[in-house]
Amino acid sequence: MQTQNPFFDDIAKMMSGAMGVASGMRDEMEARFREWFEGAASRMDLVGREEFEAVKAMAAKARQENEALARRVAELEAALAGRAAAGAKASAAKASRPRKAAKPKAAPKGGAAADAPSGD
């Protein structure tokens, strides 16, 4: 927009130039900050996104396997407890049955007892 006073035209041109310089300075500052940040990040040995996602997937898989193994252990413990309970019931039933009288064992004929010297 053209005004009657050239002073205002000069100020408008100067402000427009200053805005261009400020925009250039902003771009330069962003570039410098980005370079500084990337350098600082590389010195910190940060993990990249791909590596992080790979480790995250491995952890999820390990968690699933751990849960599956925990379920399997619980099932096996329950089965073992069932067998132990059944064994205890069988032992109790066996103990409550009357026992048969044991037959006396016959002494061996001509065995070591017959050959041993008597203490007389």
C-alpha positions in Angstrom: 0.0 0.0 0.0 1.5 3.3 -1.1 1.2 6.3 1.2 1.8 9.9 0.6 4.7 10.1 2.9 7.9 8.3 1.8 9.0 8.0 5.5 6.2 5.5 6.2 7.1 3.6 3.0 10.7 3.3 4.2 9.7 2.2 7.7 7.4 -0.5 6.1 10.3 -1.7 3.9 12.6 -1.7 6.8 10.1 -3.7 8.9 9.6 -6.2 6.1 13.3 -6.7 5.8 13.6 -7.1 9.6 10.9 -9.8 9.5 12.9 -11.6 6.8 16.1 -11.4 8.9 14.2 -12.6 12.0 12.8 -15.5 10.0 16.3 -16.4 8.7 17.6 -16.2 12.3 14.9 -18.4 13.5 15.7 -21.0 10.9 19.4 -20.8 11.7 18.7 -21.1 15.4 16.5 -24.2 14.8 19.2 -25.8 12.7 21.9 -25.1 15.3 19.7 -26.4 18.1 18.8 -29.5 16.2 22.5 -30.2 15.5 23.4 -29.6 19.2 20.5 -31.9 20.4 21.5 -34.7 17.9 25.1 -34.5 19.1 24.1 -34.6 22.8 21.7 -37.5 22.1 24.5 -39.4 20.3 26.9 -38.9 23.2 24.2 -40.2 25.6 23.9 -43.5 23.6 20.1 -43.4 23.5 18.2 -46.3 22.0 16.6 -45.8 18.6 12.9 -46.4 17.9 13.4 -49.6 15.9 15.6 -51.1 18.6 13.1 -50.0 21.3 10.2 -51.6 19.5 12.1 -54.9 19.0 12.9 -55.1 22.7 9.3 -54.2 23.6 8.1 -57.1 21.3 10.5 -59.5 22.9 9.4 -58.5 26.4 5.7 -59.0 25.5 6.5 -62.5 24.1 8.5 -63.4 27.2 5.6 -62.2 29.4 3.1 -64.4 27.4 5.4 -67.4 27.7 5.8 -66.7 31.5 2.1 -66.6 32.0 1.6 -69.8 30.0 4.3 -71.6 32.1 2.7 -70.3 35.3 -0.7 -71.8 34.2 1.0 -75.1 33.3 2.8 -75.2 36.7 -0.5 -74.5 38.4 -2.2 -77.4 36.5 0.6 -79.8 37.3 0.5 -78.8 41.0 -3.2 -79.4 41.0 -2.8 -82.8 39.4 0.0 -83.7 41.8 -2.2 -82.6 44.7 -5.0 -84.8 43.4 -2.7 -87.8 43.1 -1.4 -87.2 46.6 -5.0 -87.0 48.0 -5.9 -90.2 46.2 -2.8 -91.9 47.5 -3.6 -90.7 51.1 -7.2 -92.1 50.7 -5.8 -95.4 49.5 -3.3 -95.6 52.4 -6.1 -94.8 54.9 -8.3 -97.5 53.4 -5.4 -100.0 53.4 -4.6 -99.1 57.1 -8.2 -99.6 58.2 -8.4 -103.1 56.8 -7.7 -105.9 59.3 -4.3 -107.4 58.8 -3.7 -111.0 58.4 -1.5 -112.7 61.0 2.0 -113.1 59.7 3.2 -116.7 59.4 6.2 -117.5 61.5 9.2 -118.1 59.3 10.8 -121.5 59.6 14.4 -121.6 60.7 16.6 -122.7 57.9 17.8 -126.3 58.1 21.5 -126.7 58.2 21.9 -123.0 58.0 24.4 -120.7 59.6 22.6 -120.9 63.0 23.1 -124.7 63.1 26.8 -124.5 62.3 27.6 -121.7 64.7 29.3 -122.9 67.9 27.3 -122.5 71.0 28.6 -120.4 73.8 28.9 -123.4 76.2 
